[in-house]
Every structure is written in C-alpha cells, then in structure tokens.
C-alpha cells in the first residue's frame, strides 16, 4: 500500500498545481474531487491486485542500458480481492504491463553512429541508416563513412563487393563476419546476405574478440548482424530501378511465431539485373536468405541463418594510370566491348559462381551459473572465372596497333582460359563454456576448429562460335592439347586449424569498471599440393592424381594471441578505455592456391601488436568518440592483382601505423541529425622489400606505407520530418602510395551520396508504403579510389615479377604501374517498398 500512498500524494500535488494555475476556482471544477477519490481508490485496488513484483517490472533507472525488449505481459497472481470502493468499477481483464524501448535510442547522426560502451573502439551503423540507403547497397557501401574505413566499390548496382583500407591495412587483414561466422572476402561480400536482412554492421577496427573464429584480424573485425524473424506473420517487398538498366525485386515472408513453440522464421528472395557502368556487359544475381530462431523462457536461444547466391557478372577491366588518364582527358572508355573478335569481348570475360552460407549459433543457459555456446558455420562455393586464352604475345604499355592504344588491342579469339574452382569449402565450430564466478566475474573457455580448402584448376576450352564462354566442364568444348602428356594441372590447398582460448570479463563499481582479459593459442596445419590429369576428356575427381612434378609444400605454425581491455565510466557521460592485443594472419586457402608449391615459397604468418587508448562522451544531445592507436606489423602479407579477378600474395616487410579516429554525432534536433568523422594515419614502411623472383631489393624503408592515406574525413546530415527523410554524406580520402617503394601515387579524392524518401500512411494491406531515391557520385567525379593490389615499383610491370600486374585480360596486357578501381559515374536508383 506504500506505492498507492505515493501515487495518491502525486495526485494531490497535481491538484495543487491545478489550483495554482486556476486559483481557487481550479479546486471547484465540476467532478474534480469525485475523480480524485475514484483514482486513489483504483490505485489502492491495483496495488493489492498486482503486488510489488508487478510494480518492479516498470521501475527503471534513468540510465538503464537501452536494449530492445520484447513486450512483457504479467497477470496478477490469484489472491483475495478487497471490495471495490463505491464509484469504482471492477473489471475481469488482467493488468497488462509493457516495457519497451526504441531501437534508435542509441543512434546518432541518423544511424551513422551508435553509442558504445565496450572497452575498445567500436564503429557501428544502425538499421535506420541502412533503411535510407538503396536496397542494392552491400555492407561495404553502408560503412563508407566510418572514420577508419576507406571503401572502393567498382559497381554501383551491388553485384560486386569491393575493397577496404583500414588503418594502413586491408580487408584481407580483417575478420569479415556474419552473425559471428566467417563471411566471404570483401570483393564478394554481397554473396552472403541482402541488405534488407541486415540489422546492423559493427566495425571494431583495432580489436577482435578472443572467442571469435577470425583467422585474420590484424585490421579488426566487421560483423554484420542478420535480422531476427518477427513474432507476427507478415512480410516486406521492394522494387528498385536505376541507371545502367538496373532492376531489382525483393520479397520477404515472416512466418510469425509457429503455434506456441517459440519458433519463428523468415524467407526472402531477390533478383537483380544490370549493365556494366562502363563498356559492355550484363550482370545477373539471384539470392535467397532464410532465418529461423527459437527462444526459451530461461534465456536460451538458437538461431539459424542460411543463404544461397547465384551470380554471373562481367569481370571489369581495371585501368592502369595511362588508361585512366586517357579516359579522363578524352572520354575514351577502357571497359569491355561487344566485339566477338576482341580479347576484350565481355562474354569471354565473365565470372560464374554459386555459393551456400550457413551459420547456427546456440546459447544455452545451464543450472548453477553455467552457460554453453555453440557456433557452427559452413560455406561452400563453386564456379569459374573466364578470360581469352590464345596466349597473345605480351603487349607493353607503350605498344599500339591499328586499333589504337594497347588497352584496345583486338584479335580473333578461339580459346578461353579458366580459373576453375571446383570447391571452396569452409567449415568450423566454436564451443564455449561460461561460468559466473561471482556477481563480478564471468569466466569462459573454449575450443575453435576450422577446415578450409580450395581445389582449383586451369583448363582451356574452345570459345563458342558466337565468342561466348562455354562451361569448362562441357566436354564438347574442352581443348585437346597436341601434347597429351601436358594435361591439366591444379592445386589442392588449405589449412586445418585448432585453437584453445580462455577469457574473463569483470565488472565493478556498479559496472562502471570493465576489465576483459583473454588468451587464445592457435595451431594450424597448412598445405599446398599440386595435381595433374590427362589432357583428353579430363574430369576432376575421376582422373586427377597428385603429381610430384607440380610440387607440394606445407607448414605447421602456432600463434599466441593475448588481449587485455579496461574501460571505466567515471560518470554518466564520460568513459575512457585502453586495449592491447596480438593478432595474426596466415595465408588463406586461395592465397596458397596461387603459390607455386616448393620448399621456399610458403609465406610466414603475419603478426601484429596493437594498442588503443579511447575516450567517449554522450548526453541527450550529442555523442563523441576518440580513439588513438598504434600498430606494429611484421611479415606483412600483401596481394597483387594478376588479372581475371585473381590475386597473388607477396611479402611486404614490416610496418608501423599510428594515428587517431574521431567521431561526433547528435541526436535529432528539430529533425536534423548531423555526423562527422576524421582519421589521421601516419603509416610507414619499416624495412626494404625484396622481390623473390627478380632478386631486386626496393628501398621502401621510411616511405609512406602502401594504400595508407594519411587523412580521411566524412560528413553526414540526416533530416526527418513526419514521413519525409533525407541523408547526405560526403567522404574525403587523402593522397596515397600505390607502390611499396612509393614510386607511384594517386591524389586525394571526394565521393558523395544522397538519399531522399517519404513514408506514406498505411493503406489497406500496405503497412509502410515508402518511396525513396538514392544518388551516388552527384558531381560526376572521375577519380581513382584505390589500387587493385600492391606492386613493388611503378612503371612497366613486364619482367619485374613472375606475377606482373595485367590490364584487363590476363593473357597479354602488362600494366603501366598499378591498376585501379575508379569511382562509378553518377547513378540514381528509385525504390518502392512496403511491409504487409
């Protein structure tokens, strides 16, 4: 009854306020005293009915962690009711108490920044920002404006992914995850999930969780979180159309909770079609996502996410500096063409791929303060990259013929070369047992296993009569060599990994002090084995045998990975943290597949030591985040582009990177939510680098590290008024080196995006009809946004390495220096969508 008296006193104060506003007449309003007596009696009755536990459900502190909660319904426990006072009508309906919070409560800048509390750097984009962007956006498109990220995208339609530069490292140095499981490489990241099914994207540029199954995390982690299926039956659909004849259809169906089982699921399908933004080429993509979740009352959960992706797209021709400058000056394009007699014909430069991805995290709450987590994952891909295979004599960068510059050479083609990946398989599991030692400490330890393998070959087929690529598995087109003993060669490469880890998270002083300490020990067995098969009517898996003549190699390695993070919130607005850890990267299965098997060709593991010092501030208007970092990297692994979507790993020496990231954003002020971020990076090469093929040592020590721009800046502004919404974002990247010895550079550049839309009122079955327009490169800038890979030295690449950089097809276009991604021209996409 104490609670009832408190509420009665509140009502008395309200009456007195009313009296103050209206004088004594305020107390003489008709029915006021009668209403007050009725309300006070009703409060007393409700207190008896619900008891103190129900009141505790709605009692929250002003600084409670703003996570989303499922609405709670709690009926009164059966007990004898007091007689209802006169004037109060009793009802038989149970009291319903709901506790909820907005998913946007932690967002600033319209979802371009989120309030964080982890004792390490975290940069996150939220759902409200994702929903403003084009449905064709990949995860890379959505994180372009984070301070530590410089993203290069070759395709505005979302068919292809792109590349990342982060704090002097690249996406190959990052753990790219989906629901905590390893996802595809950045160039193919769109194969795993559609943007409509992404709940948030979290980037930890300087940290990787101890229990995360990340083999390569020197550059941190980017983790996409898939949506959770709705409790109610319904769905969502959208349709997009834009420049380059881009069209996309998407539909998702939610099952709702199935019976009273606690199981709910969703299924979605999308279909995308577009033309290449430069030159000729048609791209097609079909994608399926399926999600399922089961919740138990004790807090246990089980989740399943499965996706399937089928894609056929034209392999872009990436220009070198000479081709780019010619395009910028004259408008003469360097893309694929529609001439079947040309080795640049788009139908003979294509990528065909099918991919399945699965992850199934399970969290079990056990008795006696124990928990158990099991994260299993699986991915399997199969397909090929095709390019002309006549073996045209190499054309130097200065060479021309009757058709014009070397990037436009034409000749009759009758052969197609393949990079055929019969299997790209990754399977793994993380098992973790947790225990609440006391109310301050949570201890966990576990085991991580992963097996990653690629089986690839390099057959040649006769090109179809219309100049198109046949299937490499079609025996009608398979080439029969004059020398039958030569046959078809291939590689079986991969690694098997075992890791043990232990970690403890402690919280003190009402969770103001957070301490996380962890240690992971990784043991890996990597291999690279060549095989060959007879030339005539070869079939992988039937007549392929290991071959000593094509070599084999392997390595057993171990890596210790310690981590310590400390964060302290010294009042409701300020937090400081420090973080230190060791991370590593070993050559991936695809990396190994491009290394010539031999005892001296196995690359050493890359290892990095990282330190961070950070500060955060937030109040009801603004949030600010500052992170200072220092990295030391040894045995740097880089990749050079060798044409036809293939990359070759090379040794890059040692590096040091120091700098800071800063982010600031506000919550809505009169509908406006600004955002800004900035990074300063001082990255230097700490050693000279030797090309193992030519034996040439390049003077790289002390130079600016390759692909590490010193300055990056972003500005964003979101505006919302009733149903209208808009977001504009500008990104700047400073000049950078694109050769290890700093002999070739590209200037800084600016990119921009704009989103406009309107949410209409519900109409019939359409619960959220929305129309939006998305624009990119509004100014039509012609700029190089980043290098395709690393090179040792600028100038003509012929003869400088066994794996020189090629322009376009990989059969005869030596690049004049590096090759580059170019910002796609102005694009516009219109989309209509609704939930139902």
Number of C-alpha atoms within 10 A of each C-alpha: 13 10 14 18 13 12 15 19 13 12 15 14 12 12 17 16 13 15 16 13 11 13 12 12 11 16 16 12 11 9 9 13 13 10 12 15 15 16 17 18 19 18 18 20 20 16 18 16 20 19 15 13 11 19 12 9 14 13 10 10 7 7 7 7 11 15 12 13 12 10 11 12 13 14 13 16 11 8 10 8 10 10 9 13 14 9 13 14 9 11 7 5 7 13 14 13 14 12 14 13 13 11 14 17 15 17 26 27 28 32 25 31 29 23 22 19 18 15 26 26 27 22 22 23 24 24 21 16 19 24 15 22 26 25 24 24 19 28 24 24 19 21 23 20 28 27 26 30 24 26 24 24 24 22 21 29 31 26 27 22 26 24 25 25 21 22 32 23 24 23 24 22 25 30 31 24 23 23 20 23 28 24 27 19 18 23 19 16 22 25 30 24 26 24 22 22 20 20 17 21 22 18 24 21 25 29 28 25 17 24 23 19 25 23 19 23 28 32 29 27 26 27 22 24 17 20 17 19 24 18 16 13 16 16 19 19 20 20 18 21 21 19 18 18 13 22 21 21 18 20 19 22 20 23 19 18 18 13 8 6 10 15 19 23 24 23 18 21 19 19 16 21 20 24 20 25 22 17 16 18 22 18 20 19 21 18 22 22 22 21 23 21 21 17 15 13 7 9 10 16 17 18 21 19 23 20 22 21 22 19 19 20 24 25 27 27 25 27 29 26 20 17 23 23 15 15 15 13 10 9 10 12 17 22 22 26 19 14 17 21 15 19 31 27 26 28 26 30 28 24 23 18 17 17 20 18 24 24 25 21 21 18 17 17 16 15 7 8 12 16 17 17 20 18 22 22 25 21 23 18 19 19 22 21 25 30 29 30 23 18 13 14 9 14 18 16 22 11 13 14 11 9 11 11 15 21 27 22 18 18 15 12 23 18 22 29 26 25 21 22 20 17 15 20 19 21 19 21 20 21 18 20 17 20 17 17 14 10 9 14 17 18 19 22 19 20 20 23 19 20 19 21 24 26 24 27 23 17 21 25 25 23 22 17 11 11 24 20 26 20 20 24 15 11 14 12 19 22 20 16 14 10 9 12 12 12 19 21 20 25 28 22 28 27 23 17 20 16 20 19 21 20 21 19 17 19 18 13 11 9 13 15 18 22 20 22 19 21 19 24 17 19 15 19 15 23 21 27 23 24 21 23 24 18 21 17 17 20 15 17 9 8 11 17 15 17 16 11 10 16 16 20 19 19 14 12 14 14 18 15 19 19 22 20 22 21 24 22 21 12 9 11 12 14 22 21 23 21 23 21 24 24 27 25 24 21 23 19 23 23 21 29 26 17 19 18 22 14 11 9 14 18 18 16 16 22 23 22 19 21 21 23 21 21 21 22 19 18 13 10 12 19 24 22 24 19 22 19 22 20 23 18 23 19 18 21 24 22 19 22 25 23 27 26 22 15 20 21 22 22 18 26 21 22 25 20 21 19 18 20 23 21 23 22 28 23 24 19 12 9 14 19 24 24 26 24 23 21 24 20 21 18 26 20 24 19 17 17 21 18 18 14 11 11 11 13 13 16 17 25 19 16 19 26 29 29 29 25 28 19 19 25 24 22 22 22 20 25 19 18 11 9 11 15 19 21 24 18 21 18 22 18 23 16 17 22 22 30 24 27 24 24 16 19 18 19 14 17 17 19 21 21 20 22 21 19 21 19 16 16 12 14 10 7 11 16 16 16 20 20 19 22 21 23 21 21 20 14 12 14 17 20 21 21 24 28 27 26 24 24 32 31 21 18 17 17 23 21 11 18 16 12 20 24 30 28 29 30 27 24 22 24 26 28 29 22 28 33 31 25 24 20 23 22 18 18 18 20 23 20 22 16 21 20 18 19
